[in-house]
Structures are given as C-alpha cells and as structure tokens.
C-alpha cells in the first residue's frame, strides 16, 4: 500500500512535469473541480490523493492524445 507521502511526491513530480512540458494544460489545473477541497471531506486521505493522481494522469493522457497529433 502506498503512503500519503509517496502519492504526494508523485503528484508533485507529475504537476511539475506538466508545468514545464505542457504549460497550457498546467493553467487549467487550478480550474479543475478536483483541486477544490470538499467541506464534507476536508482531510486528505490516501484514497483521495490516489484519485487525484489518477485524474492528473488521465488529463495528461487525454491532452497529449488530442493536442499533440502530428
């Protein structure tokens, strides 16, 4: 089982990569509802952070599929 620290590190690495390599996508991350804490679930759990990491991965995958066609 992954620890919260491990998942947070993965999120940091991925968002940094997005910021550097896909700045136009990075701008949209703060507009994503997934980044807004829910008042009904204010604590960050491993499950919540894993879901967020997966969301970031899917956003990047979809972005590269639709915007980087050559």
N, CA, C and O atoms as a Tripos MOL2 file, in Angstrom:
@<TRIPOS>MOLECULE
protein
  280   279    70     0     0
PROTEIN
NO_CHARGES

@<TRIPOS>ATOM
      1 N           0.8410   -1.1850    0.0000 N.3       1 UNK1
      2 CA          0.0000    0.0000    0.0000 C.3       1 UNK1
      3 C           0.8850    1.2470    0.0000 C.2       1 UNK1
      4 O           1.8730    1.3290    0.7300 O.2       1 UNK1
      5 N           0.5160    2.1890   -0.8140 N.am      2 UNK2
      6 CA          1.2750    3.4260   -0.9050 C.3       2 UNK2
      7 C           0.9880    4.3140    0.2960 C.2       2 UNK2
      8 O          -0.1020    4.2880    0.8660 O.2       2 UNK2
      9 N           1.9780    5.0880    0.6590 N.am      3 UNK3
     10 CA          1.7870    6.0410    1.7380 C.3       3 UNK3
     11 C           1.3460    7.3700    1.1490 C.2       3 UNK3
     12 O           1.5180    7.6270   -0.0430 O.2       3 UNK3
     13 N           0.7840    8.1970    1.9880 N.am      4 UNK4
     14 CA          0.3490    9.5200    1.5560 C.3       4 UNK4
     15 C           1.5420   10.3090    1.0250 C.2       4 UNK4
     16 O           1.4220   11.0090    0.0190 O.2       4 UNK4
     17 N           2.6790   10.2020    1.6840 N.am      5 UNK5
     18 CA          3.8890   10.9090    1.2520 C.3       5 UNK5
     19 C           4.3290   10.4780   -0.1440 C.2       5 UNK5
     20 O           4.7150   11.3140   -0.9600 O.2       5 UNK5
     21 N           4.2740    9.1940   -0.4150 N.am      6 UNK6
     22 CA          4.6530    8.6710   -1.7350 C.3       6 UNK6
     23 C           3.7390    9.2240   -2.8190 C.2       6 UNK6
     24 O           4.2030    9.6340   -3.8830 O.2       6 UNK6
     25 N           2.4670    9.2320   -2.5510 N.am      7 UNK7
     26 CA          1.4940    9.7360   -3.5280 C.3       7 UNK7
     27 C           1.6770   11.2330   -3.7370 C.2       7 UNK7
     28 O           1.6300   11.7140   -4.8690 O.2       7 UNK7
     29 N           1.8850   11.9630   -2.6620 N.am      8 UNK8
     30 CA          2.1140   13.4070   -2.7810 C.3       8 UNK8
     31 C           3.3570   13.6860   -3.6230 C.2       8 UNK8
     32 O           3.3580   14.6090   -4.4370 O.2       8 UNK8
     33 N           4.4050   12.9020   -3.4350 N.am      9 UNK9
     34 CA          5.6220   13.0710   -4.2350 C.3       9 UNK9
     35 C           5.3420   12.8060   -5.7130 C.2       9 UNK9
     36 O           5.8530   13.5180   -6.5770 O.2       9 UNK9
     37 N           4.5450   11.8020   -6.0020 N.am     10 UNK10
     38 CA          4.1880   11.5100   -7.3920 C.3      10 UNK10
     39 C           3.3810   12.6620   -7.9880 C.2      10 UNK10
     40 O           3.5900   13.0370   -9.1420 O.2      10 UNK10
     41 N           2.4800   13.2100   -7.2200 N.am     11 UNK11
     42 CA          1.6740   14.3410   -7.6880 C.3      11 UNK11
     43 C           2.5710   15.5430   -7.9700 C.2      11 UNK11
     44 O           2.4060   16.2200   -8.9840 O.2      11 UNK11
     45 N           3.5020   15.8020   -7.0870 N.am     12 UNK12
     46 CA          4.4180   16.9240   -7.2790 C.3      12 UNK12
     47 C           5.2500   16.7270   -8.5430 C.2      12 UNK12
     48 O           5.3980   17.6540   -9.3390 O.2      12 UNK12
     49 N           5.7870   15.5350   -8.7300 N.am     13 UNK13
     50 CA          6.5810   15.2720   -9.9370 C.3      13 UNK13
     51 C           5.7430   15.4210  -11.2060 C.2      13 UNK13
     52 O           6.2000   15.9970  -12.1930 O.2      13 UNK13
     53 N           4.5330   14.9080  -11.1750 N.am     14 UNK14
     54 CA          3.6760   14.9790  -12.3520 C.3      14 UNK14
     55 C           3.2530   16.4220  -12.6450 C.2      14 UNK14
     56 O           3.3040   16.8560  -13.7960 O.2      14 UNK14
     57 N           2.8440   17.1530  -11.6370 N.am     15 UNK15
     58 CA          2.4310   18.5410  -11.8820 C.3      15 UNK15
     59 C           3.6120   19.3990  -12.3230 C.2      15 UNK15
     60 O           3.4420   20.3130  -13.1300 O.2      15 UNK15
     61 N           4.7970   19.1180  -11.8090 N.am     16 UNK16
     62 CA          5.9850   19.8450  -12.2580 C.3      16 UNK16
     63 C           6.2750   19.5290  -13.7180 C.2      16 UNK16
     64 O           6.6050   20.4250  -14.4950 O.2      16 UNK16
     65 N           6.1560   18.2830  -14.0860 N.am     17 UNK17
     66 CA          6.3510   17.8980  -15.4740 C.3      17 UNK17
     67 C           5.3240   18.5710  -16.3840 C.2      17 UNK17
     68 O           5.6620   19.0510  -17.4660 O.2      17 UNK17
     69 N           4.0940   18.6020  -15.9460 N.am     18 UNK18
     70 CA          3.0440   19.2640  -16.7290 C.3      18 UNK18
     71 C           3.3510   20.7530  -16.8540 C.2      18 UNK18
     72 O           3.2070   21.3310  -17.9320 O.2      18 UNK18
     73 N           3.7700   21.3650  -15.7680 N.am     19 UNK19
     74 CA          4.0850   22.8000  -15.7850 C.3      19 UNK19
     75 C           5.1980   23.1050  -16.7920 C.2      19 UNK19
     76 O           5.1160   24.0820  -17.5360 O.2      19 UNK19
     77 N           6.2210   22.2790  -16.8110 N.am     20 UNK20
     78 CA          7.3720   22.5100  -17.6860 C.3      20 UNK20
     79 C           7.0680   22.1440  -19.1370 C.2      20 UNK20
     80 O           7.4100   22.8910  -20.0540 O.2      20 UNK20
     81 N           6.4340   21.0080  -19.3420 N.am     21 UNK21
     82 CA          6.2530   20.4900  -20.7000 C.3      21 UNK21
     83 C           4.9360   20.8660  -21.3680 C.2      21 UNK21
     84 O           4.8440   20.8960  -22.5950 O.2      21 UNK21
     85 N           3.9270   21.1510  -20.5680 N.am     22 UNK22
     86 CA          2.6000   21.4710  -21.1010 C.3      22 UNK22
     87 C           2.0070   22.6550  -20.3360 C.2      22 UNK22
     88 O           0.9900   22.5020  -19.6590 O.2      22 UNK22
     89 N           2.6270   23.8270  -20.4330 N.am     23 UNK23
     90 CA          2.1580   24.9720  -19.6360 C.3      23 UNK23
     91 C           0.6980   25.3500  -19.9000 C.2      23 UNK23
     92 O           0.0100   25.8530  -19.0120 O.2      23 UNK23
     93 N           0.2350   25.1050  -21.1240 N.am     24 UNK24
     94 CA         -1.1580   25.4260  -21.4310 C.3      24 UNK24
     95 C          -2.1120   24.5050  -20.6650 C.2      24 UNK24
     96 O          -3.2080   24.9270  -20.2960 O.2      24 UNK24
     97 N          -1.7180   23.2800  -20.4280 N.am     25 UNK25
     98 CA         -2.5210   22.3630  -19.6230 C.3      25 UNK25
     99 C          -2.4030   22.7110  -18.1400 C.2      25 UNK25
    100 O          -3.3810   22.6440  -17.3950 O.2      25 UNK25
    101 N          -1.2180   23.0740  -17.7340 N.am     26 UNK26
    102 CA         -0.9760   23.4160  -16.3290 C.3      26 UNK26
    103 C          -1.8980   24.5450  -15.8750 C.2      26 UNK26
    104 O          -2.3860   24.5350  -14.7450 O.2      26 UNK26
    105 N          -2.1330   25.5120  -16.7490 N.am     27 UNK27
    106 CA         -3.0030   26.6420  -16.4110 C.3      27 UNK27
    107 C          -4.4030   26.1820  -16.0410 C.2      27 UNK27
    108 O          -5.0750   26.8290  -15.2380 O.2      27 UNK27
    109 N          -4.8470   25.0870  -16.6090 N.am     28 UNK28
    110 CA         -6.2040   24.6060  -16.3400 C.3      28 UNK28
    111 C          -6.3200   23.7960  -15.0550 C.2      28 UNK28
    112 O          -7.4290   23.5500  -14.5820 O.2      28 UNK28
    113 N          -5.2020   23.3820  -14.4880 N.am     29 UNK29
    114 CA         -5.2580   22.5370  -13.2960 C.3      29 UNK29
    115 C          -5.9360   23.2370  -12.1190 C.2      29 UNK29
    116 O          -6.6930   22.6130  -11.3750 O.2      29 UNK29
    117 N          -5.6670   24.5150  -11.9540 N.am     30 UNK30
    118 CA         -6.2960   25.2050  -10.8250 C.3      30 UNK30
    119 C          -7.7770   25.4780  -11.0670 C.2      30 UNK30
    120 O          -8.4880   25.8930  -10.1520 O.2      30 UNK30
    121 N          -8.2390   25.2480  -12.2790 N.am     31 UNK31
    122 CA         -9.6490   25.4140  -12.5850 C.3      31 UNK31
    123 C         -10.4280   24.1200  -12.4350 C.2      31 UNK31
    124 O         -11.6560   24.1130  -12.5160 O.2      31 UNK31
    125 N          -9.7180   23.0360  -12.2190 N.am     32 UNK32
    126 CA        -10.3570   21.7360  -12.1110 C.3      32 UNK32
    127 C         -11.0660   21.5920  -10.7680 C.2      32 UNK32
    128 O         -10.4760   21.8760   -9.7260 O.2      32 UNK32
    129 N         -12.3200   21.1570  -10.7800 N.am     33 UNK33
    130 CA        -13.0530   20.9920   -9.5150 C.3      33 UNK33
    131 C         -12.4020   19.9900   -8.5670 C.2      33 UNK33
    132 O         -12.6060   20.0670   -7.3560 O.2      33 UNK33
    133 N         -11.6340   19.0650   -9.0910 N.am     34 UNK34
    134 CA        -10.9970   18.0640   -8.2410 C.3      34 UNK34
    135 C          -9.9930   18.7040   -7.2960 C.2      34 UNK34
    136 O          -9.6840   18.1260   -6.2530 O.2      34 UNK34
    137 N          -9.4810   19.8700   -7.6280 N.am     35 UNK35
    138 CA         -8.4840   20.5170   -6.7790 C.3      35 UNK35
    139 C          -9.1110   21.3350   -5.6550 C.2      35 UNK35
    140 O          -8.4080   21.7990   -4.7580 O.2      35 UNK35
    141 N         -10.4080   21.5100   -5.7000 N.am     36 UNK36
    142 CA        -11.0940   22.2890   -4.6710 C.3      36 UNK36
    143 C         -11.4720   21.3630   -3.5260 C.2      36 UNK36
    144 O         -12.2290   20.4130   -3.7290 O.2      36 UNK36
    145 N         -10.9590   21.6200   -2.3250 N.am     37 UNK37
    146 CA        -11.2930   20.7400   -1.1960 C.3      37 UNK37
    147 C         -12.7920   20.7280   -0.9210 C.2      37 UNK37
    148 O         -13.4770   21.7460   -1.0270 O.2      37 UNK37
    149 N         -13.2600   19.5840   -0.5780 N.am     38 UNK38
    150 CA        -14.6660   19.4250   -0.2490 C.3      38 UNK38
    151 C         -14.8540   19.6530    1.2480 C.2      38 UNK38
    152 O         -14.1170   19.0900    2.0580 O.2      38 UNK38
    153 N         -15.8210   20.4640    1.6170 N.am     39 UNK39
    154 CA        -16.0420   20.7240    3.0320 C.3      39 UNK39
    155 C         -16.5370   19.4770    3.7540 C.2      39 UNK39
    156 O         -16.3750   19.3580    4.9690 O.2      39 UNK39
    157 N         -17.1390   18.5490    3.0180 N.am     40 UNK40
    158 CA        -17.6000   17.3190    3.6530 C.3      40 UNK40
    159 C         -16.4570   16.3210    3.8560 C.2      40 UNK40
    160 O         -16.5850   15.3810    4.6400 O.2      40 UNK40
    161 N         -15.3360   16.5250    3.1480 N.am     41 UNK41
    162 CA        -14.1660   15.6480    3.2750 C.3      41 UNK41
    163 C         -12.8910   16.5040    3.3230 C.2      41 UNK41
    164 O         -12.0930   16.4720    2.3860 O.2      41 UNK41
    165 N         -12.6970   17.2560    4.3920 N.am     42 UNK42
    166 CA        -11.5500   18.1720    4.4250 C.3      42 UNK42
    167 C         -10.1960   17.4710    4.5790 C.2      42 UNK42
    168 O          -9.1630   18.0550    4.2490 O.2      42 UNK42
    169 N         -10.1850   16.2400    5.0700 N.am     43 UNK43
    170 CA         -8.9260   15.5240    5.2600 C.3      43 UNK43
    171 C          -8.4740   14.8810    3.9600 C.2      43 UNK43
    172 O          -9.2800   14.3640    3.1860 O.2      43 UNK43
    173 N          -7.1800   14.9240    3.7400 N.am     44 UNK44
    174 CA         -6.6180   14.2780    2.5650 C.3      44 UNK44
    175 C          -6.2150   12.8580    2.9570 C.2      44 UNK44
    176 O          -5.3170   12.6540    3.7750 O.2      44 UNK44
    177 N          -6.8810   11.9040    2.3700 N.am     45 UNK45
    178 CA         -6.5810   10.5020    2.6350 C.3      45 UNK45
    179 C          -5.8000    9.9280    1.4590 C.2      45 UNK45
    180 O          -5.7090   10.5430    0.3970 O.2      45 UNK45
    181 N          -5.2490    8.7570    1.6640 N.am     46 UNK46
    182 CA         -4.5360    8.0720    0.5900 C.3      46 UNK46
    183 C          -5.4650    7.8720   -0.6010 C.2      46 UNK46
    184 O          -5.0680    8.0870   -1.7460 O.2      46 UNK46
    185 N          -6.6740    7.4700   -0.3370 N.am     47 UNK47
    186 CA         -7.6390    7.2210   -1.4140 C.3      47 UNK47
    187 C          -7.9440    8.4980   -2.2040 C.2      47 UNK47
    188 O          -7.9780    8.4680   -3.4350 O.2      47 UNK47
    189 N          -8.1580    9.5880   -1.5270 N.am     48 UNK48
    190 CA         -8.4470   10.8590   -2.1940 C.3      48 UNK48
    191 C          -7.2600   11.2890   -3.0430 C.2      48 UNK48
    192 O          -7.4240   11.7230   -4.1830 O.2      48 UNK48
    193 N          -6.0760   11.1660   -2.4830 N.am     49 UNK49
    194 CA         -4.8920   11.5810   -3.2210 C.3      49 UNK49
    195 C          -4.5870   10.6410   -4.3900 C.2      49 UNK49
    196 O          -4.1110   11.0920   -5.4320 O.2      49 UNK49
    197 N          -4.8490    9.3600   -4.2340 N.am     50 UNK50
    198 CA         -4.6850    8.4260   -5.3600 C.3      50 UNK50
    199 C          -5.6530    8.7710   -6.4810 C.2      50 UNK50
    200 O          -5.2960    8.7240   -7.6580 O.2      50 UNK50
    201 N          -6.8710    9.1150   -6.1130 N.am     51 UNK51
    202 CA         -7.8610    9.5230   -7.1200 C.3      51 UNK51
    203 C          -7.3980   10.7820   -7.8490 C.2      51 UNK51
    204 O          -7.5260   10.8820   -9.0690 O.2      51 UNK51
    205 N          -6.8680   11.7280   -7.1040 N.am     52 UNK52
    206 CA         -6.3830   12.9690   -7.7100 C.3      52 UNK52
    207 C          -5.2040   12.6790   -8.6470 C.2      52 UNK52
    208 O          -5.1400   13.2240   -9.7490 O.2      52 UNK52
    209 N          -4.2870   11.8380   -8.2180 N.am     53 UNK53
    210 CA         -3.1540   11.4710   -9.0620 C.3      53 UNK53
    211 C          -3.6410   10.8120  -10.3480 C.2      53 UNK53
    212 O          -3.1490   11.1220  -11.4330 O.2      53 UNK53
    213 N          -4.5880    9.9230  -10.2300 N.am     54 UNK54
    214 CA         -5.1360    9.2630  -11.4130 C.3      54 UNK54
    215 C          -5.8320   10.2720  -12.3320 C.2      54 UNK54
    216 O          -5.7330   10.1710  -13.5550 O.2      54 UNK54
    217 N          -6.5170   11.2180  -11.7570 N.am     55 UNK55
    218 CA         -7.1600   12.2710  -12.5490 C.3      55 UNK55
    219 C          -6.1270   13.0680  -13.3320 C.2      55 UNK55
    220 O          -6.3200   13.3550  -14.5130 O.2      55 UNK55
    221 N          -5.0350   13.4210  -12.6750 N.am     56 UNK56
    222 CA         -3.9650   14.1490  -13.3590 C.3      56 UNK56
    223 C          -3.3940   13.3260  -14.5150 C.2      56 UNK56
    224 O          -3.1710   13.8480  -15.6070 O.2      56 UNK56
    225 N          -3.1650   12.0680  -14.2690 N.am     57 UNK57
    226 CA         -2.6350   11.1880  -15.3220 C.3      57 UNK57
    227 C          -3.5860   11.1110  -16.5070 C.2      57 UNK57
    228 O          -3.1580   11.1550  -17.6610 O.2      57 UNK57
    229 N          -4.8670   10.9960  -16.2180 N.am     58 UNK58
    230 CA         -5.8550   10.9050  -17.2920 C.3      58 UNK58
    231 C          -5.9630   12.2180  -18.0640 C.2      58 UNK58
    232 O          -6.1060   12.2160  -19.2870 O.2      58 UNK58
    233 N          -5.8930   13.3320  -17.3470 N.am     59 UNK59
    234 CA         -5.9240   14.6360  -18.0130 C.3      59 UNK59
    235 C          -4.7490   14.7710  -18.9730 C.2      59 UNK59
    236 O          -4.9150   15.2180  -20.1080 O.2      59 UNK59
    237 N          -3.5650   14.3840  -18.5160 N.am     60 UNK60
    238 CA         -2.3760   14.4690  -19.3590 C.3      60 UNK60
    239 C          -2.4880   13.5220  -20.5500 C.2      60 UNK60
    240 O          -2.1590   13.8920  -21.6770 O.2      60 UNK60
    241 N          -2.9420   12.3290  -20.3050 N.am     61 UNK61
    242 CA         -3.1040   11.3570  -21.3880 C.3      61 UNK61
    243 C          -4.0740   11.8820  -22.4480 C.2      61 UNK61
    244 O          -3.7850   11.8220  -23.6430 O.2      61 UNK61
    245 N          -5.2000   12.3870  -22.0170 N.am     62 UNK62
    246 CA         -6.1950   12.9160  -22.9450 C.3      62 UNK62
    247 C          -5.6610   14.1430  -23.6850 C.2      62 UNK62
    248 O          -5.8770   14.3010  -24.8860 O.2      62 UNK62
    249 N          -4.9720   14.9950  -22.9580 N.am     63 UNK63
    250 CA         -4.4140   16.1970  -23.5810 C.3      63 UNK63
    251 C          -3.4150   15.8320  -24.6750 C.2      63 UNK63
    252 O          -3.4770   16.3610  -25.7840 O.2      63 UNK63
    253 N          -2.5030   14.9300  -24.3560 N.am     64 UNK64
    254 CA         -1.4950   14.5570  -25.3510 C.3      64 UNK64
    255 C          -2.1170   13.8590  -26.5480 C.2      64 UNK64
    256 O          -1.6420   14.0020  -27.6750 O.2      64 UNK64
    257 N          -3.1740   13.1090  -26.3040 N.am     65 UNK65
    258 CA         -3.8440   12.4200  -27.3940 C.3      65 UNK65
    259 C          -4.5480   13.4000  -28.3310 C.2      65 UNK65
    260 O          -4.5570   13.1910  -29.5440 O.2      65 UNK65
    261 N          -5.1280   14.4490  -27.7960 N.am     66 UNK66
    262 CA         -5.9120   15.3650  -28.6250 C.3      66 UNK66
    263 C          -5.1600   16.5890  -29.1060 C.2      66 UNK66
    264 O          -5.5750   17.2130  -30.0830 O.2      66 UNK66
    265 N          -4.0610   16.9570  -28.4470 N.am     67 UNK67
    266 CA         -3.3700   18.1920  -28.8190 C.3      67 UNK67
    267 C          -2.0090   17.9960  -29.4560 C.2      67 UNK67
    268 O          -1.4530   18.9380  -30.0200 O.2      67 UNK67
    269 N          -1.4770   16.8290  -29.3820 N.am     68 UNK68
    270 CA         -0.1200   16.6460  -29.9010 C.3      68 UNK68
    271 C          -0.0760   15.7480  -31.1180 C.2      68 UNK68
    272 O           0.9310   15.0850  -31.3660 O.2      68 UNK68
    273 N          -1.1490   15.7210  -31.8750 N.am     69 UNK69
    274 CA         -1.1650   14.9500  -33.1150 C.3      69 UNK69
    275 C          -0.2530   15.6270  -34.1290 C.2      69 UNK69
    276 O          -0.2590   16.8460  -34.3010 O.2      69 UNK69
    277 N           0.5310   14.7850  -34.7920 N.am     70 UNK70
    278 CA          1.4600   15.3620  -35.7680 C.3      70 UNK70
    279 C           1.2940   14.7580  -37.1140 C.2      70 UNK70
    280 O           2.0010   15.1330  -38.0500 O.2      70 UNK70
@<TRIPOS>BOND
     1     1     2 1
     2     2     3 1
     3     3     4 2
     4     3     5 am
     5     5     6 1
     6     6     7 1
     7     7     8 2
     8     7     9 am
     9     9    10 1
    10    10    11 1
    11    11    12 2
    12    11    13 am
    13    13    14 1
    14    14    15 1
    15    15    16 2
    16    15    17 am
    17    17    18 1
    18    18    19 1
    19    19    20 2
    20    19    21 am
    21    21    22 1
    22    22    23 1
    23    23    24 2
    24    23    25 am
    25    25    26 1
    26    26    27 1
    27    27    28 2
    28    27    29 am
    29    29    30 1
    30    30    31 1
    31    31    32 2
    32    31    33 am
    33    33    34 1
    34    34    35 1
    35    35    36 2
    36    35    37 am
    37    37    38 1
    38    38    39 1
    39    39    40 2
    40    39    41 am
    41    41    42 1
    42    42    43 1
    43    43    44 2
    44    43    45 am
    45    45    46 1
    46    46    47 1
    47    47    48 2
    48    47    49 am
    49    49    50 1
    50    50    51 1
    51    51    52 2
    52    51    53 am
    53    53    54 1
    54    54    55 1
    55    55    56 2
    56    55    57 am
    57    57    58 1
    58    58    59 1
    59    59    60 2
    60    59    61 am
    61    61    62 1
    62    62    63 1
    63    63    64 2
    64    63    65 am
    65    65    66 1
    66    66    67 1
    67    67    68 2
    68    67    69 am
    69    69    70 1
    70    70    71 1
    71    71    72 2
    72    71    73 am
    73    73    74 1
    74    74    75 1
    75    75    76 2
    76    75    77 am
    77    77    78 1
    78    78    79 1
    79    79    80 2
    80    79    81 am
    81    81    82 1
    82    82    83 1
    83    83    84 2
    84    83    85 am
    85    85    86 1
    86    86    87 1
    87    87    88 2
    88    87    89 am
    89    89    90 1
    90    90    91 1
    91    91    92 2
    92    91    93 am
    93    93    94 1
    94    94    95 1
    95    95    96 2
    96    95    97 am
    97    97    98 1
    98    98    99 1
    99    99   100 2
   100    99   101 am
   101   101   102 1
   102   102   103 1
   103   103   104 2
   104   103   105 am
   105   105   106 1
   106   106   107 1
   107   107   108 2
   108   107   109 am
   109   109   110 1
   110   110   111 1
   111   111   112 2
   112   111   113 am
   113   113   114 1
   114   114   115 1
   115   115   116 2
   116   115   117 am
   117   117   118 1
   118   118   119 1
   119   119   120 2
   120   119   121 am
   121   121   122 1
   122   122   123 1
   123   123   124 2
   124   123   125 am
   125   125   126 1
   126   126   127 1
   127   127   128 2
   128   127   129 am
   129   129   130 1
   130   130   131 1
   131   131   132 2
   132   131   133 am
   133   133   134 1
   134   134   135 1
   135   135   136 2
   136   135   137 am
   137   137   138 1
   138   138   139 1
   139   139   140 2
   140   139   141 am
   141   141   142 1
   142   142   143 1
   143   143   144 2
   144   143   145 am
   145   145   146 1
   146   146   147 1
   147   147   148 2
   148   147   149 am
   149   149   150 1
   150   150   151 1
   151   151   152 2
   152   151   153 am
   153   153   154 1
   154   154   155 1
   155   155   156 2
   156   155   157 am
   157   157   158 1
   158   158   159 1
   159   159   160 2
   160   159   161 am
   161   161   162 1
   162   162   163 1
   163   163   164 2
   164   163   165 am
   165   165   166 1
   166   166   167 1
   167   167   168 2
   168   167   169 am
   169   169   170 1
   170   170   171 1
   171   171   172 2
   172   171   173 am
   173   173   174 1
   174   174   175 1
   175   175   176 2
   176   175   177 am
   177   177   178 1
   178   178   179 1
   179   179   180 2
   180   179   181 am
   181   181   182 1
   182   182   183 1
   183   183   184 2
   184   183   185 am
   185   185   186 1
   186   186   187 1
   187   187   188 2
   188   187   189 am
   189   189   190 1
   190   190   191 1
   191   191   192 2
   192   191   193 am
   193   193   194 1
   194   194   195 1
   195   195   196 2
   196   195   197 am
   197   197   198 1
   198   198   199 1
   199   199   200 2
   200   199   201 am
   201   201   202 1
   202   202   203 1
   203   203   204 2
   204   203   205 am
   205   205   206 1
   206   206   207 1
   207   207   208 2
   208   207   209 am
   209   209   210 1
   210   210   211 1
   211   211   212 2
   212   211   213 am
   213   213   214 1
   214   214   215 1
   215   215   216 2
   216   215   217 am
   217   217   218 1
   218   218   219 1
   219   219   220 2
   220   219   221 am
   221   221   222 1
   222   222   223 1
   223   223   224 2
   224   223   225 am
   225   225   226 1
   226   226   227 1
   227   227   228 2
   228   227   229 am
   229   229   230 1
   230   230   231 1
   231   231   232 2
   232   231   233 am
   233   233   234 1
   234   234   235 1
   235   235   236 2
   236   235   237 am
   237   237   238 1
   238   238   239 1
   239   239   240 2
   240   239   241 am
   241   241   242 1
   242   242   243 1
   243   243   244 2
   244   243   245 am
   245   245   246 1
   246   246   247 1
   247   247   248 2
   248   247   249 am
   249   249   250 1
   250   250   251 1
   251   251   252 2
   252   251   253 am
   253   253   254 1
   254   254   255 1
   255   255   256 2
   256   255   257 am
   257   257   258 1
   258   258   259 1
   259   259   260 2
   260   259   261 am
   261   261   262 1
   262   262   263 1
   263   263   264 2
   264   263   265 am
   265   265   266 1
   266   266   267 1
   267   267   268 2
   268   267   269 am
   269   269   270 1
   270   270   271 1
   271   271   272 2
   272   271   273 am
   273   273   274 1
   274   274   275 1
   275   275   276 2
   276   275   277 am
   277   277   278 1
   278   278   279 1
   279   279   280 2
@<TRIPOS>SUBSTRUCTURE
     1 UNK1         2 RESIDUE 1 A UNK
     2 UNK2         6 RESIDUE 1 A UNK
     3 UNK3        10 RESIDUE 1 A UNK
     4 UNK4        14 RESIDUE 1 A UNK
     5 UNK5        18 RESIDUE 1 A UNK
     6 UNK6        22 RESIDUE 1 A UNK
     7 UNK7        26 RESIDUE 1 A UNK
     8 UNK8        30 RESIDUE 1 A UNK
     9 UNK9        34 RESIDUE 1 A UNK
    10 UNK10       38 RESIDUE 1 A UNK
    11 UNK11       42 RESIDUE 1 A UNK
    12 UNK12       46 RESIDUE 1 A UNK
    13 UNK13       50 RESIDUE 1 A UNK
    14 UNK14       54 RESIDUE 1 A UNK
    15 UNK15       58 RESIDUE 1 A UNK
    16 UNK16       62 RESIDUE 1 A UNK
    17 UNK17       66 RESIDUE 1 A UNK
    18 UNK18       70 RESIDUE 1 A UNK
    19 UNK19       74 RESIDUE 1 A UNK
    20 UNK20       78 RESIDUE 1 A UNK
    21 UNK21       82 RESIDUE 1 A UNK
    22 UNK22       86 RESIDUE 1 A UNK
    23 UNK23       90 RESIDUE 1 A UNK
    24 UNK24       94 RESIDUE 1 A UNK
    25 UNK25       98 RESIDUE 1 A UNK
    26 UNK26      102 RESIDUE 1 A UNK
    27 UNK27      106 RESIDUE 1 A UNK
    28 UNK28      110 RESIDUE 1 A UNK
    29 UNK29      114 RESIDUE 1 A UNK
    30 UNK30      118 RESIDUE 1 A UNK
    31 UNK31      122 RESIDUE 1 A UNK
    32 UNK32      126 RESIDUE 1 A UNK
    33 UNK33      130 RESIDUE 1 A UNK
    34 UNK34      134 RESIDUE 1 A UNK
    35 UNK35      138 RESIDUE 1 A UNK
    36 UNK36      142 RESIDUE 1 A UNK
    37 UNK37      146 RESIDUE 1 A UNK
    38 UNK38      150 RESIDUE 1 A UNK
    39 UNK39      154 RESIDUE 1 A UNK
    40 UNK40      158 RESIDUE 1 A UNK
    41 UNK41      162 RESIDUE 1 A UNK
    42 UNK42      166 RESIDUE 1 A UNK
    43 UNK43      170 RESIDUE 1 A UNK
    44 UNK44      174 RESIDUE 1 A UNK
    45 UNK45      178 RESIDUE 1 A UNK
    46 UNK46      182 RESIDUE 1 A UNK
    47 UNK47      186 RESIDUE 1 A UNK
    48 UNK48      190 RESIDUE 1 A UNK
    49 UNK49      194 RESIDUE 1 A UNK
    50 UNK50      198 RESIDUE 1 A UNK
    51 UNK51      202 RESIDUE 1 A UNK
    52 UNK52      206 RESIDUE 1 A UNK
    53 UNK53      210 RESIDUE 1 A UNK
    54 UNK54      214 RESIDUE 1 A UNK
    55 UNK55      218 RESIDUE 1 A UNK
    56 UNK56      222 RESIDUE 1 A UNK
    57 UNK57      226 RESIDUE 1 A UNK
    58 UNK58      230 RESIDUE 1 A UNK
    59 UNK59      234 RESIDUE 1 A UNK
    60 UNK60      238 RESIDUE 1 A UNK
    61 UNK61      242 RESIDUE 1 A UNK
    62 UNK62      246 RESIDUE 1 A UNK
    63 UNK63      250 RESIDUE 1 A UNK
    64 UNK64      254 RESIDUE 1 A UNK
    65 UNK65      258 RESIDUE 1 A UNK
    66 UNK66      262 RESIDUE 1 A UNK
    67 UNK67      266 RESIDUE 1 A UNK
    68 UNK68      270 RESIDUE 1 A UNK
    69 UNK69      274 RESIDUE 1 A UNK
    70 UNK70      278 RESIDUE 1 A UNK
